[in-house]
Amino acid sequence: MSDRHISQHFETLAIHAGNTADPLTGAVVPPIYQVSTYKQDGVGGLRGGYEYSRSANPTRTALEENLAALEGGRRGLAFASGLAAEDCLLRTLLSPGDHVVIPNDAYGGTFRLFAKVVSRWGVEWSVADTSDPAAVRAAITPRTRVVWVETPSNPLLGITDIAAVAQVARDAGARLVVDNTFATPYLQQPLALGADVVVHSLTKYMGGHSDVVGGALIVSDAALGDELAYHQNAMGAVAGPFDSWLVLRGTKTLAVRMDRHSENAAKVAEMLSRHARVTQVLYPGLPEHPGHEVAAKQMKAFGGMVSFRVQGGEEAAVEVCNRAEVFTLGESLGGVESLIEHPGRMTHASAAGSALEVPGDLVRLSVGIENVDDLLEDLQRALG
């Protein structure tokens, strides 16, 4: 039975897409094919299409099929990290002299990739407020080949109207890339809204348990998928079989986890918005958030990420991070456990002094799936 014939309901696809029972034993979970090479049936006679695990591995294939189904794409590709996926994408789509529009709020590692790596081989970039389609249009040049979007963005939780910016990119002959890490395909489907490529750090919600590092690209255009697969093999930063298996395990519970993440985060944001020491709460689920209406239109729920600013400036924000106990002080996000961090000194330090520099009084939360009363009590204690 084809995966696409099982169901179009997300929760069912998450469990069954790519997860064909093992033909030898009937195992309902795909095996970990911890293998580098494969016996061929004569020269050029590849058994099942496999010859070397950089080029393809059955466990990675299962994950890639699963990812494509969840995002509603034609092709999924799994990488060793989110930045490895981004690097492969940019070197596939761009040539020296090309131009990229990047958001004014984005993951620090993505900014570093553009500012310190990609720019060295002649690719130019400029910054735009992607929540404003007119600002994106104004930033586009005749050499623009890619418009890059994060929504919700990291760490300021900005919202971009994917369909509107997709039209702007299309009018300019550029491709729209959407980093869907914060939302996941359960909450948001960028390809259906007009995006050309979806990027994921699989390390985050897709894996969901803080025990794996990975990245992914998903596309709806088969020809672009073939180009990316060629570069994936040529460059070699592929997801290993055990990492692929861990993410595949994680996607099975993505829907139920995201429901709980979103429910807990909404209650955390509401509490923070009433706290005397909090000057601003950044969460798209709050009606006062400037992107609330767009988020409500293109997202199923508002996710598990909350950022807030505190009275007393940077040192006060750092102290809040240090006093938390149930919220673990650490980088990354999207695991079942709650994390707290100071973006300016941690995940976004590389953006200091740039147009993407984050406020020093900002704290970022990855709200986990613990009992929400424990989370609320911990934050109230940390805020003092």
Phi, psi and chi 1 to 4 in degrees:
 res  aa     phi    psi   chi1   chi2   chi3   chi4
   1 MET       -  130.0  179.7 -176.4  -66.2      -
   2 SER   -65.3  143.1  167.8      -      -      -
   3 ASP   -56.2  -36.9  -70.3  -26.8      -      -
   4 ARG   -71.4  -14.3  -68.4 -168.4  174.0  -86.5
   5 HIS   -95.2   -7.4  -67.0  159.5      -      -
   6 ILE   -66.6  -54.0  -67.0  171.1      -      -
   7 SER  -176.5  154.1  173.8      -      -      -
   8 GLN   -99.2    2.4  -67.0  -57.3  -47.1      -
   9 HIS   -78.6  131.7  -67.4   97.8      -      -
  10 PHE   -55.7  -48.6 -174.5   94.2      -      -
  11 GLU   -59.9  -34.7  -64.6   87.3  -14.7      -
  12 THR   -75.3  -42.3  -54.4      -      -      -
  13 LEU   -60.4  -40.2  -75.4  174.2      -      -
  14 ALA   -58.3  -33.9      -      -      -      -
  15 ILE   -87.4  -33.9  -67.6  170.1      -      -
  16 HIS  -107.4  -28.6  -67.3  -74.9      -      -
  17 ALA   -64.4  125.5      -      -      -      -
  18 GLY    79.4   -7.6      -      -      -      -
  19 ASN  -102.2   58.8  -74.9  -86.1      -      -
  20 THR   -71.6  136.1  -54.9      -      -      -
  21 ALA   -58.9  140.6      -      -      -      -
  22 ASP   -59.0  123.8  177.6   50.1      -      -
  23 PRO   -66.0  -23.5   21.5  -32.3      -      -
  24 LEU   -81.5  -45.7  178.5   63.0      -      -
  25 THR  -113.4  -16.9   65.9      -      -      -
  26 GLY    83.2    8.2      -      -      -      -
  27 ALA   -54.5  131.1      -      -      -      -
  28 VAL   -81.4  -12.7  -62.4      -      -      -
  29 VAL  -107.3  130.8  174.5      -      -      -
  30 PRO   -57.1  137.0  -25.0   34.1      -      -
  31 PRO   -66.4  158.0  -17.6   30.5      -      -
  32 ILE   -87.2  107.3  -58.7  170.5      -      -
  33 TYR   -84.8   80.9  -76.2   87.0      -      -
  34 GLN   -82.2   76.4 -164.5   65.9   49.1      -
  35 VAL  -145.0  146.3   56.8      -      -      -
  36 SER   -99.2  -35.9   60.9      -      -      -
  37 THR  -136.4  169.2 -166.6      -      -      -
  38 TYR  -136.7  139.8  -54.9   80.4      -      -
  39 LYS   -67.7  132.2  179.8 -179.7  178.8  179.3
  40 GLN  -100.2  146.9  -60.9 -173.4   19.2      -
  41 ASP   -87.9   72.2  -62.9  -36.1      -      -
  42 GLY    88.6  162.1      -      -      -      -
  43 VAL   -61.7  122.1  175.8      -      -      -
  44 GLY    81.4    0.5      -      -      -      -
  45 GLY   -95.8   85.5      -      -      -      -
  46 LEU   -81.1  127.9  -52.6 -175.0      -      -
  47 ARG   -82.0  110.0 -167.2  176.7  -55.2 -178.8
  48 GLY    71.9   11.1      -      -      -      -
  49 GLY    86.1   10.0      -      -      -      -
  50 TYR  -107.6  134.0  -64.0   99.1      -      -
  51 GLU  -134.3  -32.7   57.1  179.8  -32.7      -
  52 TYR  -158.7  135.9 -172.2   62.6      -      -
  53 SER   -75.2   -9.6  -84.1      -      -      -
  54 ARG   -69.2  -38.7 -175.4 -169.6   67.5 -114.0
  55 SER   -75.3  -40.5  -56.5      -      -      -
  56 ALA  -168.1  146.5      -      -      -      -
  57 ASN  -142.3  136.2  173.8  -79.3      -      -
  58 PRO   -58.6  -35.0  -25.1   34.5      -      -
  59 THR   -69.5  -40.6  -46.0      -      -      -
  60 ARG   -66.7  -37.5 -168.5  171.5   87.5 -127.1
  61 THR   -59.3  -43.2  -63.3      -      -      -
  62 ALA   -59.5  -43.9      -      -      -      -
  63 LEU   -64.9  -43.9  172.6   60.6      -      -
  64 GLU   -63.7  -37.3  -68.2  175.4  -23.4      -
  65 GLU   -66.4  -38.2  -69.1  177.1   -2.4      -
  66 ASN   -64.3  -46.4 -175.1  -94.6      -      -
  67 LEU   -62.4  -43.2  -64.8  171.6      -      -
  68 ALA   -61.1  -41.7      -      -      -      -
  69 ALA   -65.6  -41.7      -      -      -      -
  70 LEU   -68.3  -33.6  -63.4 -173.3      -      -
  71 GLU   -90.7   -1.3  -76.6  -74.4    4.1      -
  72 GLY    68.6   31.8      -      -      -      -
  73 GLY  -104.7  172.8      -      -      -      -
  74 ARG   -89.2  -27.1  -65.8  -74.2  -60.8  -83.4
  75 ARG  -147.7  134.6 -175.5   85.7  179.0 -104.6
  76 GLY  -120.3  144.5      -      -      -      -
  77 LEU  -134.0  131.5  -60.7  162.7      -      -
  78 ALA  -108.7  137.9      -      -      -      -
  79 PHE  -126.5  172.4  -65.4   82.0      -      -
  80 ALA   -70.5  -21.5      -      -      -      -
  81 SER  -162.1  167.8   70.0      -      -      -
  82 GLY   -62.6  -40.3      -      -      -      -
  83 LEU   -68.9  -31.9  -76.9  169.9      -      -
  84 ALA   -63.6  -39.4      -      -      -      -
  85 ALA   -63.7  -44.6      -      -      -      -
  86 GLU   -63.4  -42.8  -67.3 -177.6    9.9      -
  87 ASP   -60.9  -45.4 -179.7   48.5      -      -
  88 CYS   -61.6  -42.7  179.2      -      -      -
  89 LEU   -61.9  -47.4  174.1   63.9      -      -
  90 LEU   -67.0  -39.0  -66.4  174.8      -      -
  91 ARG   -74.7  -17.4  -72.7 -158.5  -91.3  173.4
  92 THR   -80.9  -41.8  -59.5      -      -      -
  93 LEU   -87.8  -23.6  -64.5 -177.9      -      -
  94 LEU  -115.8  154.2  -58.8  173.9      -      -
  95 SER  -131.1  160.8  -61.6      -      -      -
  96 PRO   -52.9  134.5  -29.8   37.3      -      -
  97 GLY    98.0  -15.1      -      -      -      -
  98 ASP   -74.5  166.4  -72.6  -16.5      -      -
  99 HIS  -130.9  144.6  174.4  -98.3      -      -
 100 VAL  -128.0  138.4 -177.6      -      -      -
 101 VAL   -95.4  122.8  176.6      -      -      -
 102 ILE  -114.7  157.1   67.4  172.2      -      -
 103 PRO   -77.1  157.7   25.1  -30.8      -      -
 104 ASN   -81.1    2.3   63.5   -9.9      -      -
 105 ASP  -142.7  117.1 -177.7   38.9      -      -
 106 ALA  -158.5  163.8      -      -      -      -
 107 TYR   -54.8  135.9  167.9   51.7      -      -
 108 GLY   -59.2  -34.9      -      -      -      -
 109 GLY   -67.5  -35.8      -      -      -      -
 110 THR   -65.5  -44.7  -62.5      -      -      -
 111 PHE   -60.3  -44.1  171.8   74.0      -      -
 112 ARG   -60.7  -38.7 -176.9  176.0   58.3 -127.3
 113 LEU   -60.9  -43.6 -179.6   62.6      -      -
 114 PHE   -70.4  -47.9  -81.1  105.5      -      -
 115 ALA   -74.7  -34.2      -      -      -      -
 116 LYS  -111.0  -16.9  -56.8  -63.3 -175.5 -178.1
 117 VAL  -117.2  -62.1  179.4      -      -      -
 118 VAL   -64.0  -37.4  177.1      -      -      -
 119 SER   -63.4  -24.5   61.1      -      -      -
 120 ARG   -70.2  -19.8  -67.5  178.1   61.5 -167.3
 121 TRP  -108.6   30.8   49.4  -80.8      -      -
 122 GLY    90.0   12.1      -      -      -      -
 123 VAL   -92.9  128.3  170.7      -      -      -
 124 GLU   -96.6  155.1  -61.1  178.9   -4.8      -
 125 TRP  -146.1  153.6   53.5  -88.6      -      -
 126 SER  -140.7  159.7   56.3      -      -      -
 127 VAL  -103.4  139.6  175.5      -      -      -
 128 ALA  -141.6  152.8      -      -      -      -
 129 ASP   -78.6   98.8  178.0   -0.5      -      -
 130 THR   -72.2   -9.2   59.7      -      -      -
 131 SER   -72.0  -10.8   69.0      -      -      -
 132 ASP  -116.4  103.1  180.0    2.2      -      -
 133 PRO   -55.8  -32.5  -26.2   35.4      -      -
 134 ALA   -65.5  -36.6      -      -      -      -
 135 ALA   -67.3  -37.0      -      -      -      -
 136 VAL   -64.2  -45.3  176.3      -      -      -
 137 ARG   -59.3  -40.8 -174.5  177.8  -68.0  106.9
 138 ALA   -68.6  -27.5      -      -      -      -
 139 ALA   -82.4  -15.2      -      -      -      -
 140 ILE   -74.3  138.4  -72.4  175.2      -      -
 141 THR  -118.1  170.9   77.0      -      -      -
 142 PRO   -59.5  -18.0  -26.6   36.4      -      -
 143 ARG   -99.6    5.7  -63.6  -68.1  -63.7  170.4
 144 THR   -70.4  125.0  -59.0      -      -      -
 145 ARG  -113.5  -22.2  -60.9  -67.6  176.6  -96.5
 146 VAL  -139.3  136.9  170.2      -      -      -
 147 VAL  -112.7  125.1  174.5      -      -      -
 148 TRP  -108.3  131.8 -166.1  -78.3      -      -
 149 VAL  -134.8  140.2  162.8      -      -      -
 150 GLU  -116.9  128.5  -74.1 -176.1   17.2      -
 151 THR  -152.8  118.8 -176.4      -      -      -
 152 PRO   -60.4  150.9  -23.0   34.6      -      -
 153 SER   -89.8  164.9   63.4      -      -      -
 154 ASN  -118.4  114.0 -177.3    6.5      -      -
 155 PRO  -112.8    5.9   38.8  -35.6      -      -
 156 LEU   -89.1    2.1  -60.8  179.5      -      -
 157 LEU    56.4   40.4  -79.0  -60.1      -      -
 158 GLY   -74.4  155.7      -      -      -      -
 159 ILE  -120.6  131.5  -62.2  -64.0      -      -
 160 THR  -112.1  135.2  -65.5      -      -      -
 161 ASP   -75.0  100.9 -172.7  -33.5      -      -
 162 ILE   -61.2  -46.0  -64.1  172.0      -      -
 163 ALA   -62.2  -40.9      -      -      -      -
 164 ALA   -67.3  -44.1      -      -      -      -
 165 VAL   -72.5  -30.9  174.0      -      -      -
 166 ALA   -59.6  -40.0      -      -      -      -
 167 GLN   -66.7  -40.0 -173.6   60.7   55.3      -
 168 VAL   -61.4  -46.0  170.8      -      -      -
 169 ALA   -63.8  -43.9      -      -      -      -
 170 ARG   -61.1  -42.4 -162.0  157.7   40.8 -116.5
 171 ASP   -61.2  -28.3  -68.7  -16.5      -      -
 172 ALA   -94.0    0.1      -      -      -      -
 173 GLY    73.2   23.3      -      -      -      -
 174 ALA  -107.4  161.3      -      -      -      -
 175 ARG   -96.1  141.7  -74.9 -171.5  165.8  102.7
 176 LEU   -98.0  124.1  176.1   62.8      -      -
 177 VAL  -109.5  128.5  176.3      -      -      -
 178 VAL  -119.8  120.8  175.8      -      -      -
 179 ASP   -80.5  111.6 -174.0  -29.1      -      -
 180 ASN  -103.8   20.6 -155.8   28.9      -      -
 181 THR   -60.7  -46.3  -62.5      -      -      -
 182 PHE   -67.7  -38.1  -89.3   25.4      -      -
 183 ALA   -84.7  -38.9      -      -      -      -
 184 THR    68.4  159.8   79.5      -      -      -
 185 PRO   -67.2  -15.7   22.3  -33.7      -      -
 186 TYR   -68.7  -36.5  178.3   62.6      -      -
 187 LEU   -95.5  -21.9  -60.1 -177.1      -      -
 188 GLN  -155.2  138.7 -179.7  172.6  -92.4      -
 189 GLN  -124.2   86.2  -57.7 -106.1  -43.1      -
 190 PRO   -60.5  -35.9  -26.5   37.1      -      -
 191 LEU   -62.4  -38.1  -63.8  178.2      -      -
 192 ALA   -68.8  -19.7      -      -      -      -
 193 LEU   -95.5    2.8  -65.1  169.3      -      -
 194 GLY   113.5   -2.6      -      -      -      -
 195 ALA   -67.9  153.8      -      -      -      -
 196 ASP   -94.2  -33.4  -63.3  -72.4      -      -
 197 VAL  -140.0  138.5 -175.4      -      -      -
 198 VAL  -110.9  134.0  168.4      -      -      -
 199 VAL  -111.8  141.3  174.6      -      -      -
 200 HIS  -134.5  140.8  -80.9  -75.3      -      -
 201 SER   -88.8  106.1  171.2      -      -      -
 202 LEU   -67.9  -15.8  -61.0  175.2      -      -
 203 THR   -56.7  -29.0  -48.0      -      -      -
 204 LYS   -88.5 -119.8  -47.1  -55.1 -166.6  -66.2
 205 TYR   -65.7  -32.2  -71.7  108.3      -      -
 206 MET   -64.4  -44.9  -59.1  -64.8  -84.7      -
 207 GLY   -72.6  -53.0      -      -      -      -
 208 GLY    82.4   -2.0      -      -      -      -
 209 HIS  -131.2   15.0  -65.4   79.9      -      -
 210 SER    54.5   36.9  -59.6      -      -      -
 211 ASP  -130.8   13.8   56.6    7.3      -      -
 212 VAL  -154.6  148.7   62.7      -      -      -
 213 VAL  -116.6  131.4  173.1      -      -      -
 214 GLY  -167.6  167.7      -      -      -      -
 215 GLY  -144.9  166.4      -      -      -      -
 216 ALA  -153.1  153.2      -      -      -      -
 217 LEU  -125.4  137.7  -58.2  172.3      -      -
 218 ILE  -132.2  133.6  -58.3   96.7      -      -
 219 VAL  -132.9  156.5  -61.4      -      -      -
 220 SER   -99.5  -13.3   54.2      -      -      -
 221 ASP   -97.0  119.0  178.4   68.8      -      -
 222 ALA   -64.2  -37.3      -      -      -      -
 223 ALA   -65.1  -42.5      -      -      -      -
 224 LEU   -64.1  -37.8  176.2   57.3      -      -
 225 GLY   -59.6  -39.9      -      -      -      -
 226 ASP   -65.7  -41.0  -70.9  -17.2      -      -
 227 GLU   -61.5  -45.5  -72.9 -174.8   63.5      -
 228 LEU   -64.7  -39.4  -70.1  168.2      -      -
 229 ALA   -64.0  -37.2      -      -      -      -
 230 TYR   -61.3  -47.1  175.4   86.1      -      -
 231 HIS   -70.6  -35.1  -76.5   82.4      -      -
 232 GLN   -56.8  -46.4  179.3 -165.9   41.3      -
 233 ASN   -69.1  -41.0 -178.7   54.0      -      -
 234 ALA   -69.1  -33.2      -      -      -      -
 235 MET   -92.5  -34.0  -65.0  161.2   63.7      -
 236 GLY    89.8    3.2      -      -      -      -
 237 ALA   -85.7   63.4      -      -      -      -
 238 VAL   -90.9  158.6  -63.5      -      -      -
 239 ALA   -71.6  134.9      -      -      -      -
 240 GLY   -75.3  164.9      -      -      -      -
 241 PRO   -64.0  -40.3   15.5  -27.9      -      -
 242 PHE   -70.4  -40.3 -175.3   48.1      -      -
 243 ASP   -60.8  -42.6  -69.1  -15.7      -      -
 244 SER   -60.5  -42.2  -62.5      -      -      -
 245 TRP   -64.0  -40.1 -174.7   88.2      -      -
 246 LEU   -64.6  -42.9  -74.8  170.4      -      -
 247 VAL   -67.1  -39.9  176.8      -      -      -
 248 LEU   -60.9  -37.3 -162.9   56.8      -      -
 249 ARG   -63.3  -41.1 -179.4 -163.6   63.1  174.1
 250 GLY   -66.1  -39.0      -      -      -      -
 251 THR   -65.7  -24.6   63.3      -      -      -
 252 LYS   -60.6  -33.4  -70.4  179.5  170.9   67.9
 253 THR  -106.1   12.1   60.0      -      -      -
 254 LEU   -57.4  -44.7  179.4   63.5      -      -
 255 ALA   -62.1  -48.4      -      -      -      -
 256 VAL   -69.4  -34.1  -68.3      -      -      -
 257 ARG   -67.8  -44.0  -74.0 -172.5  -73.4  107.4
 258 MET   -65.8  -33.3  -67.7  -50.8  -62.7      -
 259 ASP   -59.3  -45.3  -76.9  -20.5      -      -
 260 ARG   -72.2  -42.2 -177.7   63.3  170.6  -93.6
 261 HIS   -55.2  -48.0  -77.2  -60.6      -      -
 262 SER   -65.4  -42.1  -61.3      -      -      -
 263 GLU   -62.9  -45.5  177.7 -175.1  -19.7      -
 264 ASN   -66.2  -42.5  -79.3   -1.3      -      -
 265 ALA   -63.5  -38.1      -      -      -      -
 266 ALA   -61.3  -40.5      -      -      -      -
 267 LYS   -71.3  -36.8  -67.1  177.5 -179.6  177.1
 268 VAL   -63.8  -45.9  165.5      -      -      -
 269 ALA   -61.7  -40.2      -      -      -      -
 270 GLU   -64.0  -44.1 -177.7 -178.7   -2.8      -
 271 MET   -62.8  -45.4 -177.8  -82.9  -72.2      -
 272 LEU   -62.0  -36.4  -69.4  170.6      -      -
 273 SER   -65.4  -18.1   67.0      -      -      -
 274 ARG  -100.2   -5.8  -60.5 -167.7  -53.3  -93.0
 275 HIS   -80.3  136.6 -160.9  -75.9      -      -
 276 ALA   -65.3  -27.6      -      -      -      -
 277 ARG   -89.2   -4.5  -71.1 -159.5   59.4 -154.1
 278 VAL   -98.5  123.2  174.5      -      -      -
 279 THR   -91.9  -23.6   60.2      -      -      -
 280 GLN  -159.5  138.1 -174.7 -178.1   17.9      -
 281 VAL  -114.9  129.7 -179.5      -      -      -
 282 LEU  -109.9  100.4  -56.2  170.8      -      -
 283 TYR  -154.1  120.7 -176.5   66.0      -      -
 284 PRO   -65.5  -12.8   19.5  -30.6      -      -
 285 GLY   -77.8  -13.9      -      -      -      -
 286 LEU   -79.3  133.2  -66.3  174.0      -      -
 287 PRO   -57.2  -29.0  -25.1   34.6      -      -
 288 GLU   -80.5   -8.5   60.2  -93.3   28.7      -
 289 HIS   -64.7  132.4 -172.1  -73.1      -      -
 290 PRO   -61.9  -21.8   19.2  -31.9      -      -
 291 GLY  -102.2   12.7      -      -      -      -
 292 HIS   -59.1  -46.2  174.8   71.6      -      -
 293 GLU   -65.7  -41.3  -69.0 -173.9    6.2      -
 294 VAL   -65.8  -43.6  172.6      -      -      -
 295 ALA   -60.6  -42.4      -      -      -      -
 296 ALA   -63.6  -29.3      -      -      -      -
 297 LYS   -76.3  -38.2  177.2 -179.1   67.5  173.7
 298 GLN  -110.7   -0.5   67.0 -172.4   21.3      -
 299 MET  -122.3  147.1  -63.1  177.4   71.4      -
 300 LYS   -74.8  -36.5 -178.9  175.9 -178.7  178.4
 301 ALA  -151.2 -177.2      -      -      -      -
 302 PHE  -105.4    4.7  -59.0  104.8      -      -
 303 GLY    85.6 -178.6      -      -      -      -
 304 GLY  -108.3    8.1      -      -      -      -
 305 MET  -100.3  132.2  -59.6  -59.0  -61.9      -
 306 VAL  -135.4  132.2  179.6      -      -      -
 307 SER  -119.3  151.8  -68.1      -      -      -
 308 PHE  -151.6  157.0   63.4   97.8      -      -
 309 ARG  -112.4  145.6  -57.2  176.1   71.2  173.4
 310 VAL  -121.5  153.7  -62.1      -      -      -
 311 GLN   -64.7  145.4  -69.5  178.9  -11.8      -
 312 GLY    99.4   -2.2      -      -      -      -
 313 GLY    78.3 -158.1      -      -      -      -
 314 GLU   -62.9  -44.7 -176.8  168.0  -20.3      -
 315 GLU   -64.3  -35.6  -67.5  -54.2  -39.3      -
 316 ALA   -66.5  -38.7      -      -      -      -
 317 ALA   -65.0  -42.1      -      -      -      -
 318 VAL   -62.7  -39.5  169.9      -      -      -
 319 GLU   -66.3  -37.4 -171.4   57.8   30.5      -
 320 VAL   -59.5  -45.2  169.7      -      -      -
 321 CYS   -59.9  -40.8  -65.5      -      -      -
 322 ASN   -72.1  -27.3  -72.1  -25.9      -      -
 323 ARG   -85.1  -17.8  -78.5 -160.2  -63.8 -103.1
 324 ALA   -64.6  146.9      -      -      -      -
 325 GLU  -122.1  -50.3  -64.3  178.3    1.9      -
 326 VAL   -70.4  -41.1 -179.9      -      -      -
 327 PHE   -74.2  118.8  -81.6   84.1      -      -
 328 THR   -81.9  132.6  -60.5      -      -      -
 329 LEU   -73.9  114.4  177.9   62.9      -      -
 330 GLY  -175.6  156.5      -      -      -      -
 331 GLU   -79.7  176.9  -62.4 -169.4   -0.4      -
 332 SER    76.6 -172.9 -161.3      -      -      -
 333 LEU  -171.8  172.8   57.1  102.2      -      -
 334 GLY    85.0    2.9      -      -      -      -
 335 GLY   -85.8  172.4      -      -      -      -
 336 VAL   -66.8  -23.9  -66.9      -      -      -
 337 GLU   -90.6  150.4   66.5  -71.0  -47.1      -
 338 SER   -81.3  138.8  -66.5      -      -      -
 339 LEU  -123.4  151.6  -61.3  178.0      -      -
 340 ILE  -132.1  144.2 -170.8  169.6      -      -
 341 GLU  -154.6  163.9   68.1  129.5   -4.1      -
 342 HIS  -106.6  100.2 -175.9  -93.5      -      -
 343 PRO   -56.6  -39.7  -25.5   35.5      -      -
 344 GLY   -60.4  -31.1      -      -      -      -
 345 ARG  -104.8   -7.6  -65.2 -169.0 -175.9 -177.9
 346 MET  -120.8  -98.1  -63.7  171.3   68.5      -
 347 THR   -65.8  -23.7   53.7      -      -      -
 348 HIS  -117.4   20.8  -71.2   70.2      -      -
 349 ALA   -59.9  -31.2      -      -      -      -
 350 SER   -68.0  -16.0   61.0      -      -      -
 351 ALA   -92.3    1.0      -      -      -      -
 352 ALA   -58.4  134.7      -      -      -      -
 353 GLY    82.0   -0.2      -      -      -      -
 354 SER  -108.8  178.9   75.5      -      -      -
 355 ALA   -66.7  -12.7      -      -      -      -
 356 LEU  -101.8    8.7  -80.5   73.9      -      -
 357 GLU   -59.4  137.3 -177.5  173.2    5.5      -
 358 VAL   -99.4  155.4  -60.8      -      -      -
 359 PRO   -62.3  143.3  -20.0   31.5      -      -
 360 GLY   -69.2  -22.2      -      -      -      -
 361 ASP   -91.4   15.6   60.4   -2.3      -      -
 362 LEU   -91.7  136.1 -173.5   75.0      -      -
 363 VAL  -120.0  136.7  175.3      -      -      -
 364 ARG  -114.7  134.3 -168.7 -168.5   73.1  178.8
 365 LEU  -114.6  136.3  -55.4  175.5      -      -
 366 SER  -106.2  103.5  173.6      -      -      -
 367 VAL   -80.9  121.3 -178.8      -      -      -
 368 GLY   -86.5 -159.1      -      -      -      -
 369 ILE  -111.8   20.2   64.7  172.5      -      -
 370 GLU   -66.7  176.9  -59.7   96.5  -24.3      -
 371 ASN   -63.6  126.6 -175.6  -73.0      -      -
 372 VAL   -65.3  -28.7   72.8      -      -      -
 373 ASP   -63.2  -36.7  -69.6  -23.0      -      -
 374 ASP   -66.4  -37.5  -65.9  -29.8      -      -
 375 LEU   -67.3  -43.3  -60.1  178.6      -      -
 376 LEU   -64.0  -43.7  -64.3  174.7      -      -
 377 GLU   -62.2  -40.9 -179.4 -179.0  -12.9      -
 378 ASP   -63.3  -43.8 -171.2   46.0      -      -
 379 LEU   -68.1  -39.7  -72.2  172.8      -      -
 380 GLN   -61.9  -38.7  -70.7  166.4  -17.9      -
 381 ARG   -67.6  -42.2 -177.5  172.8   54.1 -113.2
 382 ALA   -65.9  -35.3      -      -      -      -
 383 LEU   -76.0  -23.4  -77.0  161.5      -      -
 384 GLY    80.7      -      -      -      -      -
